C-alpha cells in the first residue's frame, strides 16, 4: 500500500472539538501502525505545532478513547498560524520531528490552514471533517454532528416535559454556526412546532401565525427550535412574541456547549474510524490536499479546491418540507 516515502504521520485536532474526534485519532494511529508507519500527536492544533508540542503516539496510547468525548490532543483556534512567520515555525517543528505526512481533524478553518501549510512546506496532508455543525460540502456527515443532534433531541424531550406541565412556549436555541442542520433534524425528531434556520427566511409574521394556529389547535405546549445562526435568535424571537401578545407563557433555553460534549454515538464512532483509515490510506497512495468525505455510505476524497470554493453543505429541502407538514 505505501507507494510513498512517508514514514511518520502527524495527527492533530483543531477548531471546535467534536464527539468522535478521539475515535478518529485512534483510527489514524492504528491504521498507520498497520502499515508500519509511525504516528505523532500534535497537541492544541496549529498553536501546538508552532510551539513544538509534538509527541509519539503508539497503538496503546489510543486505547480506551473511542468512547470518550472531547479530544486527547486538545483543540485550539490559532491566529498565529494565519501569519507566514507562524507557519514557518510550525513547519520547522514538523521537519525537526521528521513528520512527512499530516492528518488534520477539524472544520473548514482547519482545512484552510492545512492548505496554506501544504503550499508553504510541500508536506502531504489530508483533512478529516470533525465538527458538530455538519456544514462542510463534500461529505454527507461530519464527525460529531450525529452525537450533537442526539444530545439536542434529548434536551428537547426534557424541555417538552416541563413545557407540557405548564402549557408553555419554549424557544430552544441550538448550535451549528451558520448551518441549520442540527436545528432542522432535532426539530423533526423532537416534534417542534417550528424550526428557524439561516438557510430559510421565515418571517416573524409567519412564525407568529403558526404559533397562533397551534394555540387554536389546542396544543398544550409549543417548542420552537432556533439555529444559533438564524437571522433572529431565540431571545429576540421570544421578546417579539411577548411584545405582540401576552397569551403565551414564554421561556428560552440556549443549549450551548453541552452539545459539544459527551460520548460519541455508534454512528460517529464508526464514521470517525472509517475516515481515519481512509485518510491514512489516501496519504500512503500519494494523495494530498484533500478531504475525506462520506457519500451514500462510501468513503470519498474531495480535492481541497472543490470543497472550499465557496460551496455550502446545502440543507435537505425534503427534511424541511417534512418538518413543516408534521408540525401542524
Ligand atoms: O463549530 C462548532 C461550534 O460549536 C459552533 O456550533 C459554535 O458556533 C462554535 O463552535 C462555538 O465556538 P466556541 O467554542 O469557540 O465558543
Boltz pocket constraint, residues with backbone or C-beta under 6 A from the ligand:
constraints:
  - pocket:
      binder: B
      contacts: [[A, 16], [A, 17], [A, 107], [A, 131], [A, 132], [A, 133], [A, 175], [A, 176], [A, 177], [A, 228], [A, 260]]
      max_distance: 6.0
